[in-house]
Amino acid sequence: MRIVVTGAAGHLGRLVVQGLLERVPADGIIAVVRSEEKGVGLEALGVRIAVADYNVPETFEGLFAAGDKVLLISSSEMGRDRVAQHKVVVDAARTSGVALLAYTSAAGTHETPLAEAHRGTEKVLVESGLPYVLLRNNWYSEIFVDGLDRVVEHGVLVRAAGEGRIASATRADYAAGAVAVLTGTGHENRAYELSGDRAWSFAEFAAELGGQTGREIVYTPVEVEAYVDLLTGAGMPALYAEILAGAEASFAKGELAGANGDLARLIGRPTTPIADTIAAALRRDEAGGRRGMAGRAQDRRWDNRRAAHLGCAHGGRTRGRAGGVLHRLHRRQAGGSRLSRRPRRAVAAQQPAEARR
């Protein structure tokens, strides 16, 4: 039996491959990447490399073999028909007679345009007749900690999630769940709702960040429409602004608050608390030094692939013209009172980045 991981060059895929190496021989793992260049680091681990592209169906012909277990990591290309991309893998897996196909989906309660592609893929997979596992991942905790240095600098966290709670977990947690399914038994034709052990709110997030840094961090909730204005005013493309605002509305409605313990049971340990993810991000920022604003801006440049998720898909750190938008917003909220300069400068820096699987 071989274990095949598609999208293996991404953040989640690499963690899955590393986890598999602790349980199965390297020559029994096939890492599927889009180009030979992307496979260099994985090949150094001793695993087998296959080059295939969701957009080129013929590249998957003959890739799988009867008895394989396959992990289909969802596409992050927002400008593509992601259901069609995933169907390429499902069709190839069915033709080859694989033993199991696991798919990284989105939480079953998540109702946004981002989730539609996951629901469509689930339908294709279930109707294929293949033994399947739906790994319905909640949001990645790492998404929420990018750019914490600027949030701390300005002391304000602006979101449109209200008092909503999010049961996020780390990529390492979700990767461990996928490894448990791929190397275990009895998971066929099941859907796992995977999340962190405890849901948290942005008010709690701000308090935790403040506690760890010794700074006052104020959580400022805004309306979804105002949030879209904020993001587009800061230079974010309208498509992504609408996607992110939709996710915020989903948070506010509690769609991502469920914590049923499935993930902890799969991996045999508690999931990583958001406080630990915050602490790790702060250490990373400190250890990495300050590369300067120009370097950061270059790293956060928008593109389709980095703006996608799960599922959750964010990309880039917004910047630029947010000041006037946030100023008008706070004038409305405070009955015309003037907004201090600190929050106006901060809003462009606190959007989460790099959510690609």
C-alpha positions as CSV (number, residue, x, y, z in Angstrom):
1,M,0.0,0.0,0.0
2,R,1.2,3.5,-0.9
3,I,0.0,6.8,0.5
4,V,-0.3,9.6,-2.0
5,V,-0.6,13.3,-0.9
6,T,-1.6,15.9,-3.4
7,G,-0.8,19.5,-2.9
8,A,2.2,18.2,-0.9
9,A,4.3,21.4,-1.4
10,G,1.9,23.6,0.5
11,H,2.0,24.3,4.2
12,L,-0.5,21.6,5.2
13,G,0.9,19.1,2.7
14,R,4.4,19.3,4.0
15,L,3.3,18.8,7.5
16,V,1.3,15.7,6.5
17,V,4.3,14.2,4.7
18,Q,6.5,14.9,7.7
19,G,3.9,13.2,9.9
20,L,3.6,10.2,7.6
21,L,7.4,9.7,7.8
22,E,7.1,9.0,11.5
23,R,4.8,6.0,10.7
24,V,5.5,4.6,7.3
25,P,8.7,4.1,5.2
26,A,9.6,7.0,2.9
27,D,9.4,4.8,-0.2
28,G,5.7,4.2,0.6
29,I,4.9,7.9,0.4
30,I,4.2,9.8,-2.9
31,A,4.2,13.6,-2.7
32,V,2.3,15.2,-5.6
33,V,3.6,18.6,-6.6
34,R,2.9,21.0,-9.5
35,S,6.5,21.2,-10.6
36,E,9.8,19.5,-10.0
37,E,11.1,22.7,-8.4
38,K,8.4,22.5,-5.7
39,G,9.3,18.9,-4.9
40,V,13.0,19.5,-4.2
41,G,12.7,19.9,-0.4
42,L,10.3,16.9,-0.2
43,E,12.5,14.7,-2.3
44,A,15.3,15.4,0.2
45,L,13.2,13.6,2.8
46,G,13.3,10.4,0.8
47,V,9.7,10.3,-0.4
48,R,8.8,9.7,-4.0
49,I,7.8,12.8,-6.1
50,A,5.1,12.9,-8.7
51,V,4.4,16.0,-10.8
52,A,0.7,16.6,-11.6
53,D,-1.6,19.6,-11.9
54,Y,-5.3,19.8,-11.0
55,N,-5.7,21.9,-14.1
56,V,-4.2,19.3,-16.4
57,P,-6.2,16.0,-16.1
58,E,-3.8,13.9,-18.1
59,T,-1.0,14.5,-15.6
60,F,-3.0,12.3,-13.1
61,E,-3.3,9.4,-15.6
62,G,-1.6,6.4,-14.1
63,L,-0.5,8.3,-11.0
64,F,-2.5,6.2,-8.6
65,A,-2.6,2.4,-8.2
66,A,-5.1,-0.1,-6.8
67,G,-5.0,-0.1,-3.0
68,D,-3.5,3.4,-2.6
69,K,-4.7,5.7,0.1
70,V,-4.9,9.3,-1.2
71,L,-5.2,12.6,0.5
72,L,-6.7,15.3,-1.8
73,I,-5.7,18.7,-0.4
74,S,-8.2,21.2,-1.7
75,S,-7.1,23.7,-4.3
76,S,-6.4,27.3,-3.3
77,E,-6.9,28.8,-6.7
78,M,-9.9,31.2,-6.2
79,G,-10.1,32.1,-9.9
80,R,-10.7,28.5,-11.0
81,D,-13.5,26.0,-10.8
82,R,-12.3,24.2,-7.8
83,V,-14.9,21.5,-7.9
84,A,-13.7,20.6,-11.5
85,Q,-10.1,20.6,-10.3
86,H,-10.9,18.2,-7.5
87,K,-13.0,16.0,-9.8
88,V,-9.8,15.4,-11.9
89,V,-8.3,13.7,-8.8
90,V,-11.5,11.8,-7.9
91,D,-11.9,10.5,-11.4
92,A,-8.3,9.3,-11.6
93,A,-8.6,7.7,-8.2
94,R,-11.8,5.9,-9.2
95,T,-10.2,4.6,-12.4
96,S,-7.3,3.2,-10.5
97,G,-9.3,1.6,-7.7
98,V,-7.7,3.3,-4.7
99,A,-8.6,2.0,-1.3
100,L,-9.4,5.4,0.3
101,L,-9.7,9.0,-0.7
102,A,-9.6,11.6,2.1
103,Y,-10.5,15.2,1.2
104,T,-9.6,18.4,3.2
105,S,-13.0,20.1,3.3
106,A,-14.5,22.9,5.3
107,A,-16.6,22.8,8.5
108,G,-20.0,21.5,7.7
109,T,-21.7,24.5,9.4
110,H,-19.7,27.0,7.3
111,E,-22.0,28.8,4.9
112,T,-20.0,31.1,2.7
113,P,-19.1,31.2,-1.0
114,L,-15.8,29.7,0.0
115,A,-17.5,26.6,1.4
116,E,-19.6,26.0,-1.8
117,A,-16.7,24.4,-3.6
118,H,-16.1,22.1,-0.7
119,R,-19.8,21.0,-0.7
120,G,-19.6,20.4,-4.4
121,T,-16.5,18.4,-4.1
122,E,-18.0,16.3,-1.2
123,K,-21.0,15.5,-3.5
124,V,-18.7,14.4,-6.3
125,L,-16.6,12.2,-3.9
126,V,-19.6,10.6,-2.2
127,E,-21.3,9.8,-5.6
128,S,-18.0,8.4,-7.0
129,G,-18.5,5.2,-5.1
130,L,-15.0,5.4,-3.7
131,P,-14.3,4.8,0.0
132,Y,-13.9,8.3,1.3
133,V,-13.2,10.4,4.4
134,L,-14.3,14.0,4.7
135,L,-11.9,16.0,6.8
136,R,-14.0,19.1,7.5
137,N,-11.3,21.4,8.9
138,N,-12.2,24.6,10.8
139,W,-10.0,27.6,10.3
140,Y,-6.2,27.6,10.8
141,S,-5.1,29.4,13.9
142,E,-2.0,30.7,12.0
143,I,-4.3,32.8,9.8
144,F,-5.1,35.0,12.8
145,V,-1.6,35.7,14.1
146,D,0.1,37.1,11.0
147,G,1.1,40.8,11.5
148,L,0.7,40.7,15.3
149,D,3.7,43.1,15.7
150,R,1.6,45.9,14.0
151,V,-1.5,45.1,16.0
152,V,0.7,45.4,19.2
153,E,2.3,48.6,17.9
154,H,-1.1,50.3,17.3
155,G,-3.0,48.7,20.1
156,V,-6.2,48.0,18.1
157,L,-7.7,44.9,16.5
158,V,-10.6,45.7,14.0
159,R,-12.8,42.8,12.9
160,A,-16.4,42.3,11.8
161,A,-17.0,39.1,13.9
162,G,-18.9,40.7,16.7
163,E,-18.9,38.4,19.7
164,G,-18.6,35.3,17.6
165,R,-16.3,32.5,18.5
166,I,-13.9,30.4,16.4
167,A,-12.8,26.8,17.3
168,S,-9.6,27.0,15.2
169,A,-6.6,24.7,15.4
170,T,-3.1,24.8,13.9
171,R,-2.1,23.3,10.6
172,A,0.0,20.8,12.6
173,D,-3.1,19.7,14.4
174,Y,-5.0,19.2,11.2
175,A,-2.1,17.5,9.5
176,A,-1.9,15.0,12.4
177,G,-5.6,14.3,11.9
178,A,-5.0,13.5,8.3
179,V,-2.0,11.2,9.1
180,A,-4.2,9.3,11.6
181,V,-6.8,8.7,9.0
182,L,-4.3,7.7,6.3
183,T,-2.4,5.3,8.5
184,G,-5.4,4.0,10.6
185,T,-8.4,1.8,9.9
186,G,-12.1,2.1,10.2
187,H,-12.4,5.6,8.8
188,E,-14.2,4.7,5.5
189,N,-17.2,6.8,4.5
190,R,-17.1,9.1,7.5
191,A,-17.1,12.8,7.8
192,Y,-15.1,14.3,10.7
193,E,-15.9,17.8,11.9
194,L,-12.3,18.9,12.9
195,S,-11.7,21.8,15.2
196,G,-9.8,23.1,18.2
197,D,-10.9,21.9,21.6
198,R,-12.0,25.4,22.7
199,A,-13.6,28.2,20.7
200,W,-12.3,31.8,21.3
201,S,-13.6,35.3,20.6
202,F,-11.6,38.2,19.2
203,A,-12.1,40.0,22.5
204,E,-10.4,37.1,24.2
205,F,-7.7,37.1,21.5
206,A,-7.0,40.8,22.1
207,A,-6.9,40.2,25.8
208,E,-4.5,37.3,25.4
209,L,-2.2,39.2,23.1
210,G,-2.2,42.1,25.5
211,G,-1.4,39.9,28.4
212,Q,1.6,38.3,26.6
213,T,3.0,41.6,25.4
214,G,2.1,43.9,28.4
215,R,0.3,46.2,26.0
216,E,-3.3,47.3,25.9
217,I,-5.0,45.8,22.8
218,V,-8.5,47.0,22.1
219,Y,-10.8,44.9,20.0
220,T,-13.0,47.1,17.9
221,P,-15.9,45.2,16.2
222,V,-17.5,46.8,13.1
223,E,-20.4,46.0,10.8
224,V,-19.7,43.7,7.8
225,E,-20.5,46.4,5.3
226,A,-18.1,48.8,7.0
227,Y,-15.4,46.1,7.1
228,V,-15.7,45.7,3.3
229,D,-15.2,49.5,3.0
230,L,-12.2,49.3,5.3
231,L,-10.5,46.5,3.3
232,T,-11.1,48.0,-0.1
233,G,-10.1,51.4,1.2
234,A,-6.8,49.8,2.4
235,G,-6.1,48.6,-1.2
236,M,-7.6,45.0,-1.1
237,P,-9.3,43.8,-4.3
238,A,-13.1,43.9,-3.9
239,L,-13.4,40.1,-4.6
240,Y,-11.2,39.3,-1.6
241,A,-12.8,41.9,0.6
242,E,-16.2,40.4,0.0
243,I,-14.8,36.9,0.8
244,L,-13.2,38.0,4.0
245,A,-16.2,40.0,5.1
246,G,-18.4,36.9,4.5
247,A,-16.1,34.9,6.7
248,E,-16.3,37.5,9.4
249,A,-20.1,37.3,9.2
250,S,-19.8,33.5,9.5
251,F,-17.7,34.0,12.6
252,A,-20.3,36.4,14.1
253,K,-23.1,33.9,13.5
254,G,-21.2,31.2,15.4
255,E,-20.8,28.9,12.4
256,L,-17.2,28.1,13.3
257,A,-17.7,27.8,17.1
258,G,-18.4,24.1,17.2
259,A,-15.8,22.1,19.2
260,N,-16.9,18.4,19.3
261,G,-13.5,16.9,20.1
262,D,-13.2,14.9,16.9
263,L,-9.7,16.2,16.1
264,A,-8.3,15.6,19.6
265,R,-9.6,12.0,19.5
266,L,-8.1,11.4,16.1
267,I,-4.6,12.7,17.1
268,G,-4.7,11.4,20.7
269,R,-3.8,14.7,22.3
270,P,-5.3,18.1,23.0
271,T,-5.3,20.6,20.1
272,T,-3.0,23.6,20.3
273,P,-4.6,26.5,22.2
274,I,-4.8,29.9,20.5
275,A,-2.6,31.3,23.3
276,D,0.2,29.0,22.2
277,T,-0.2,30.1,18.6
278,I,0.0,33.7,19.6
279,A,3.1,33.1,21.7
280,A,4.8,31.2,18.8
281,A,4.0,34.1,16.4
282,L,5.5,36.7,18.8
283,R,8.6,34.6,19.2
284,R,8.9,34.3,15.4
285,D,8.5,38.0,14.9
286,E,11.1,38.7,17.5
287,A,13.6,36.2,16.2
288,G,13.1,37.2,12.6
289,G,14.1,40.7,13.3
290,R,12.6,43.7,11.6
291,R,13.1,43.3,7.8
292,G,11.6,46.7,7.1
293,M,8.4,47.9,5.7
294,A,9.5,47.4,2.1
295,G,10.4,43.8,2.6
296,R,7.1,43.1,4.4
297,A,5.1,44.8,1.7
298,Q,6.8,42.7,-1.0
299,D,6.1,39.5,1.0
300,R,2.4,40.3,1.3
301,R,1.7,41.1,-2.3
302,W,-1.8,39.9,-3.4
303,D,-2.3,36.9,-5.7
304,N,-5.1,34.4,-6.2
305,R,-3.3,31.5,-4.7
306,R,-2.3,33.2,-1.4
307,A,-5.8,34.7,-1.0
308,A,-7.5,31.4,-0.9
309,H,-8.6,29.0,1.8
310,L,-10.4,26.7,3.1
311,G,-11.1,27.5,3.7
312,C,-10.9,29.6,4.7
313,A,-8.8,31.8,2.7
314,H,-7.0,34.9,3.4
315,G,-4.0,36.3,1.8
316,G,-1.8,39.4,2.2
317,R,-1.7,42.2,4.7
318,T,-3.7,45.2,3.6
319,R,-2.2,48.6,3.6
320,G,-2.5,52.1,2.2
321,R,-5.7,54.2,2.3
322,A,-7.6,52.7,5.3
323,G,-7.3,55.7,7.5
324,G,-10.1,57.8,6.0
325,V,-12.5,54.8,5.9
326,L,-11.9,53.9,9.6
327,H,-12.1,57.5,10.5
328,R,-15.6,57.8,9.0
329,L,-16.6,54.5,10.5
330,H,-15.7,55.5,14.1
331,R,-17.4,58.9,13.6
332,R,-20.7,57.0,12.9
333,Q,-20.2,54.6,15.8
334,A,-19.2,57.3,18.3
335,G,-21.8,59.8,17.3
336,G,-19.4,62.0,15.5
337,S,-16.4,61.8,17.9
338,R,-13.0,62.0,16.3
339,L,-11.0,58.8,16.0
340,S,-7.5,58.8,17.4
341,R,-4.6,58.5,14.9
342,R,-3.5,55.2,16.4
343,P,-6.3,53.0,15.1
344,R,-6.3,54.7,11.7
345,R,-2.7,53.7,11.2
346,A,-3.3,50.2,12.5
347,V,-6.1,48.8,10.4
348,A,-3.9,48.3,7.3
349,A,-1.6,46.1,9.2
350,Q,-3.9,43.6,11.0
351,Q,-5.4,41.5,8.3
352,P,-4.3,37.8,8.4
353,A,-2.1,36.5,5.7
354,E,-1.0,33.3,3.9
355,A,-3.8,30.8,4.4
356,R,-2.9,28.5,1.5
357,R,-3.2,24.9,2.5
